[in-house]
Amino acid sequence: MARPVTSTFGVFRHRRCQLVQNLLLVVAVMIVHNMLATHHVWAAQSFQEEPSDTAVVIGEAVVVLKCIIAEKSGELIWFKGEEYIASDMDLTISKYPRYSFEGNTSLGEYNLQIDNAILEDDGEYHCQVTATTDNPVIASRRARLIIQRIPSMMTLRPSDPILSVVVGVPTNLTCEATSANPAAQIKWLRGGSELSATYQRTWKAGDPSGKLMNAASALKVYPALADHSIVYECQVSHMAMATPRTLGITLDVQHAPVVVVEASHTPIREDTPVIFRCVVDANPRRVSYLWAKNGEPISGAEDNQVELVITKEDHMASIACTAENTIGSVTGSLTTPVLYGPRFLEVPVSVSVDEEGPAQMSCSADGNPTPTIKWTRLGSRATLSTMHILQFDLVRESDVGTYVCIATVPGFEPIMSYGRVDINAIPEIKSPSQQTAKLDGKATLECFTDTKPDPYLAMWTWDDQQLEEGTVGRFTATKREANGGVLSELVIDGVTPADFGVYNCTMMNEVGDVSLLITLIQQDLDLIVWIIIAVIGTSAVIFVLTIIVMFYCRRKWQRRKKATSLNKGKVQLEIVRKLTTDDDDQRTNSDSYSYNATPPSTPGKPRYAEPYEFTRGRRDSFDDPHYRAPRRQSDGYSYDGNHPDRYPDRYAENEYSEPIVRRKVDDDRVSYHSDRSEDYGRRDHGDSRYDDAMYDDEVKQYNSKDPRYADDTPYDDQSYGNRSYEDSEERSHGDRRYDDGYSYEDSSRRYSYTGSEGGSDASQVARNKLATNV
């Protein structure tokens, strides 16, 4: 029953008239539907699976559009849009060689397979089954097959990665994505936030497929300071792209300087240097500076900072900095509140009123912070008032005095001003009645009063002359305020003897007048002059004494230096036997002298050795006035036999002495020598300050004191003085102790040297004993 309809469609299919074919198809479907509805119900054919929207990238191998029919009874036809593609009556699709049926037809699978999809395959596809006697026509949903192609080019204009713009001047940004299927999507981002912009799509001109489209989006930007260095992004997305592609541009926002003026420190105290800085944000950064204070340019200030000394007058001054670049100029300013100490705007004025009359004094000050005022009385810490005005209702005698106005600002020294309250009275002159002046000098007579009210007249009179103010000859009168009162002075230039005398000073005020006789007397020499003369004289005496002492010390030092230089490198020793008074008593009690006797035991002071240096330059030291000094070379001496008692009996035998040995030298002379003569040997280098004559004189002096030697033949000066020694050169270089005997000859006045080796041995023994005794 449905065959004729199919045949009718077949006729029109071959005529390729799409419009007529579609109309006939619709009419046929409606007729079939009505027929089925009016006659009977049959087993309906239906879709188990309909084609769905599919998107593939251009060039993919296979695209399959599903179409599965259940209880199929009619002819299955595939359409692209309204264009016939194929039917199950002819499973080979000759018009579209890349198209084919896919699936098991026995199961109702009539899927459309497209190989190697191209742009021309893009469109809407659906399948339908024609009506039969028992089944109406069924048609599937229209499925969109999209052949995707990513944009061939994406661009951002302007193309510079950094775009220079001027603040406030609008700028257009354009992003394009061309030759895409479907059209690409474009959006704008600023700091991750999406912006609204215009968007449009257009068909690509000259595209043979008619499927490619261009997309473009435009963004208008009004640059602000906050946009500087901000990146604006164009994000292009497409269904064929896994991730969107982003194009960015950075704005370089050029603007006039942004100026902020800063001070190096706050708060600012008066009279302190302050550095003001001009903090500028500008693009371009090349900036010129101009400084001004209260609108007046500051000369020489052409940098980004300036140093100024801020004073009280700069309080709340405006410090301005103007910065300019190629975009424009901007001025920034800073107002400078200055902390400054108190300054009086009004100071107390001394007042003089009648007793029990009213009085007041006012005081005001300026400062930052505002100063506080305090009134006190001079000499008292009590606060009388903190107001600007100090009021007295009734002034009494106890109120007379000086009052202090104190202005205080925290952080600064307080300032004070004084005012006096007085009771009106007759002037009282407080100058001395006697005043002095120098002859031929300048005299100044003073007449002073501090009584209130101040005198309006001060008159000087003398010798029938009268002078109030001015100059008459050598006399000049002046009047001025001083120390809270009035001082009148009479100056006399070139004082003569006739000027010394009495002068009358008269002062007059509203209450009355008073006079004082002042006597001018001649001034003696000033005390300071006497003091200066005394100081100069004392200094001169001290100076002369100092010179004398220095001269004396220098002479003494030179002598010591000379003596030291002579004795340098030489040692002088002297061995002295010290005897106590017991030895003298024993000698006195003895009737005869024994040459071989030894000194008795002396419990007193023992004999001892005394170095030459300890004797302060003395050749011999004696504690006993009767002690006879031994010879310098030895304690033995030559004896001619004529005076047997010449050897002192004080050397009687005792525990300290050695036996005296009598030795025959020749037929006429006998030598007495002690075996311990080395104990008394002395070192001498021949350069002592004492000569031999001095030594022999000492021996004669002590011998003359002993009555036992009164009848002895005195020593011959020629025998003991001015002796010369043989081998003096050899002895001067040796450090020996000489204890060998020397023979004395009356005629030759010489000592004969009797050996040196023995002396050397004796010297070594003497050194040991000297160390023991000392």
Salt bridges, closest charged atoms under 4 A:
ASP53 OD1 - ARG141 NH2 3.94
GLU82 OE2 - ARG142 NH2 2.54
GLU83 OE2 - LYS95 NZ 3.09
ASP88 OD2 - LYS72 NZ 2.56
ASP121 OD2 - ARG98 NH1 2.81
ASP122 OD1 - ARG144 NH2 2.88
ASP122 OD1 - LYS211 NZ 3.80
GLU176 OE2 - ARG157 NH1 3.05
ASP227 OD1 - ARG190 NH2 2.64
ASP252 OD1 - HIS228 ND1 3.54
GLU270 OE1 - ARG343 NH2 2.54
ASP314 OD1 - LYS293 NZ 3.21
ASP366 OD2 - LYS312 NZ 3.37
ASP422 OD1 - ARG420 NE 2.82
ASP450 OD1 - LYS430 NZ 2.90
ASP454 OD1 - LYS452 NZ 2.87
GLU489 OE2 - ARG480 NH2 3.40
ASP499 OD2 - ARG474 NH1 2.85
ASP526 OD2 - LYS438 NZ 3.19
GLU574 OE2 - ARG682 NH1 3.31
ASP620 OD1 - ARG682 NH1 2.92
ASP623 OD2 - LYS578 NZ 2.08
ASP624 OD2 - ARG650 NH2 3.27
ASP649 OD1 - ARG587 NE 3.50
ASP649 OD1 - ARG708 NH1 1.84
GLU658 OE2 - ARG676 NH1 3.47
ASP666 OD2 - ARG669 NH2 2.55
ASP667 OD1 - LYS664 NZ 4.00
GLU678 OE2 - LYS769 NZ 3.97
ASP679 OD2 - ARG607 NH2 3.80
ASP679 OD2 - ARG676 NH2 2.61
ASP679 OD1 - LYS769 NZ 3.37
ASP684 OD2 - ARG619 NH1 3.24
ASP684 OD2 - ARG632 NH1 2.67
ASP687 OD2 - LYS570 NZ 2.72
ASP692 OD1 - ARG632 NH2 2.19
ASP692 OD1 - ARG723 NH2 3.84
ASP696 OD1 - ARG631 NH1 3.52
ASP706 OD2 - ARG587 NH1 4.00
ASP706 OD2 - ARG708 NH2 2.72
ASP717 OD1 - LYS700 NZ 1.56
GLU726 OE2 - ARG750 NH2 3.08
ASP735 OD1 - ARG683 NH2 1.69
